[in-house]
Amino acid sequence: MSAALELHRIGHAYFGQSVLNSIDLQIAPGEVVALVGPSGSGKSTLAHIAAGLVEPREGRVTPGYARHAMIFQEPRLLPWATAAQNIGFALRRAKLPRRLRPARVAEAARLAELEPQDLAKYPVELSGGMRQRVAIARALAVRPDFIFFDEPFTALDVALKRRMQDLVIAAAEEAQFAALFITHDLVEALRIAHRIAVLDLRGRGIAGLRILPGDPGARDEATTFALRQRFLTEDPLFRHIHDVDERRRP
């Protein structure tokens, strides 16, 4: 089976300073891989390169998917458009016939757990969590087989973040997309992913990978907590994931 995404020896630099070097990573169809690493190690830069938003200095990105979407830290909604119109904007860009768009918007809204009354509201009328739901629905509307998540829940409180994680787990199971999920939160990675990839402290390759037991939606709180404790206290791969280097560009 061919990979949904393959990164081969990706390297990048800003203003002559190397931020990524020799990054190799493969993601299988239907697999969610969480990428963790110290702040400033280049996680978001790698996601933007993989999604085609940034040209790498060296290396090769080989997409094996038909269509991808991306969800950012900020919802990036059009303020003058309703939630339904924001979701439908992605369908316009995908050139889906107009007559098919309402059903596709409704399908995406259901996956993002949006109610019909939410769709008529403008972004200013929605909470932060609801705006992020609209952003997720916008991504799902094009029926991607790959989604890039660039720390989408960082600004949310713990309870809301958990609900958003559950939404992603359920949507991935139903829609069967593969994903690269960037996060600095190890618990989030343990809840959402099939595998965790740890980026080197200085962006010098993938330091290591860990396959997680069971499916994302099947891990209970006790399992997640036990895995977190084991990784942080016993696994040297995770020793530096909470380090911060503010001098490096993310």
N, C-alpha and C positions, 0 to 999 in steps of 0.2 A: 504494500500500500504506500503510495507516495505521500509525502508530508504536506500538511496544510500550509505550512510556512517553514522555510529553511533560511537561516542566516549563516553565512560562511565567511569567516575571518573579517568581520566588520570592524572598521577602524574609523575614528573621527577625531577632529581637533577644532578648538576655537582659539583664534588669534595665536596659533602656533603651539598651544598647549594641548596635549593629547588628553582626551576624555574617555575614549574607548579604544581598545586594541585587541584584535584577534578574537572577536566574539563569535562563537559557534553555538547554534541552537536550532533544534528541530521541534516542531509541534505537529502532532498527528491530527487527522480529521476528528472533530468532536472532542478534542482534548483541551482542557483549560490549564494553562501553565501560569503560575504566579511568579513574577520576577521581583525579588526583594534584594536589598543591599543598602549600604550606608547612604545617608543623605549626601547628595553631591557626587555619587559614583557614576551617574550617567544613565539611570534607568529610563527617564522620560525621553532623553535624547535617543536612546536605542529604540524605544517604541515609535518615535517620530520617523526614524530612519526606516524601520520595518514597514510602517504604513505608507511610505513614499512621500512624506512631508518634508524630509530633509535628505539631501544627497550625501551618502557616506564618502569619506575621504578614500576609503579602500574597502574591498570586500564585495560580496554579492548577496542580494536579497532575492530569494526565489519563492514567489507566492504560488501555492498550489490550490488556492481557493478561486471561486468564480466572482465573488463580490464581498467587499469588506466594508465595515463601518468603524467609526471611532467615537469614543465617549471620553470627554476631557474632564479636568478638575472642575471647571466652570461649565454650567449648562449651555451657555452661548446661544440662547434663544433670541429670536427676532422680537424686540419689545412691542412692535406695532401689530403683531400677528397673534391670533388666539393659539391655544395649545393645539387644537386640531390643525390649524394652518401651519404651525411649526412642524408638526409631524408630517403633514402632506408636502412640505417644502422639499424634503428628501426625495419624495416620489416624483415631483416635477423634475428634479435634476436627473433622476433615473429614467425620465421620459416614459413613465408608466401612463397609459391612456387615462384621460380624465375620468371616464366612466367607472374605472376600476379603483380609483383612489379612495372613495369613502369606505369601502369594505376593508381595504388594506389599513387605513387609519384606525378603524374600529378594532381590527385584529391586533395591531401593535399596541393600542391602548389597553386592550384586555391583558396582554402579556405583561405590560408595565403596571397593571392593577390601577388604572385610571378609570374613574366613573364618567358616565356620559356628561354629567353637569360640569366636570372639570374641563372638558374639551372646549367649552365656550369661553373660558376665562383667558385673560391676558397674563403674561408672565408676572407683572406687578401684583396681580391678585393671588398669586400662588406662593406657598411657602417654599423654602429652599429645597426641602425634600420632594415636593411636588414638581418643582421645576426640573429636578434631576430625573424624575420619572418621565417627564415629557422628553427630555434628552435621550433617555433609554428607548422610549417608544419610537422616537425619530430614527434612531439607529436600527431598531428591529423592523421598521416599516419596509425597508428595502430587501428584507429576508436575506441578510448576509450569512455566508457560511464561515465568516471569520470576523471577530470584533476585537479591536484594540481598546483596552481600558487604561486610561492614564490617571491613576489615583482619583477616581471619580467621587469617592465618598469621604475624602479627607476633611472637608469642612463641616460634616454632619456630626451630630452628637451620637453617643454610643448606641442608644436604642434605635435611632433612625438609621444609623449605619447598618445595624444588624438586619433591619427590614429590607434595606436595599440589597444587601448580600443575599438574603433569601430570595428576593425577586430575580436576581441574576442566576442563582442556582436553578430555580424553577424554569426560567426562560431558556437557559442553556440545555436543560434536559428535554424540554418540549421542542425547541427549534433546532437542536443538534448542531449548534455552531461551535467552532473552535475559538480559542481566545488567548491573547497574551494580556495578563492582568498585572499592571504595575501597582505596587503598594509598598509602603514602609511599615505596614501593620502585619506582624507575623500571624496573629489570630485570624485576620481577614484572609490571608493566604491559605491558612489551614482549613478555613471554612469553605472556600470557593474552589480551590484547585484540585487537579488530579496529581500534579507534580509542582514542586517548588524549585526554581532556579535561583541561585545566589550569585549576584554580580560581585566580582572582586572589588576590594576596597578602593582601588585606583582605576577601576574599569578595565583591568587587564584580563579580559576573558571571563567566562563563567567559572566561578570558583568550584561549583559542584551542583549536583541535582539530587533531590530526594523525592522518591515516589511515595505518595501518601496512601494509607490503607483505606479501602472502600471507596464509595462514591461520595462526592461532596455533600449531597443532601442527606446522606445516611450517618454522618458523624455527629454524635451527640456532644453536649458540653463537656462531659467528663473526658471523652476521647480527645477533644480539641485541647483542653487544658493540659492533659498528660503529655500530648505531643509537644506543645509549646514548652513545657518545663524540661522535657528531655532534650529538645533541640538547643535550648538556651544554656543548659547546665552541663550537658554531656557531649554535644556535637560541636567540634571546633569550627565547622563550616559556618555556624551562626554567631561566632564570637564577636564579629564587628558590625553586624547588621544595623545596630542602633547608633553607630558612630556618626558624627557630623563633621564635614569639612566645608565650611562656608566659603572658602576661597575657590572651590571648584564650581563650575557652572553645571546645573542639573541637566 
